[in-house]
Amino acid sequence: RMNDLPMSPDKILEALWAKEASN
């Protein structure tokens, strides 16, 4: 989900990997 809430680096990487895996 796309939002501007601050996230920890771990969460950012987790979201990025999840997006990559779904492609």
Rosetta constraint file for C-alpha pairs under 8 A:
AtomPair CA 7 CA 11 HARMONIC 6.00 0.50
AtomPair CA 7 CA 12 HARMONIC 6.30 0.50
AtomPair CA 8 CA 12 HARMONIC 6.35 0.50
AtomPair CA 9 CA 13 HARMONIC 6.13 0.50
AtomPair CA 10 CA 14 HARMONIC 6.02 0.50
AtomPair CA 11 CA 15 HARMONIC 6.06 0.50
AtomPair CA 12 CA 16 HARMONIC 6.12 0.50
AtomPair CA 13 CA 17 HARMONIC 6.02 0.50
AtomPair CA 14 CA 18 HARMONIC 6.12 0.50
AtomPair CA 15 CA 19 HARMONIC 6.18 0.50
AtomPair CA 16 CA 20 HARMONIC 6.20 0.50
AtomPair CA 17 CA 21 HARMONIC 6.03 0.50
AtomPair CA 18 CA 22 HARMONIC 6.27 0.50
AtomPair CA 19 CA 23 HARMONIC 6.59 0.50
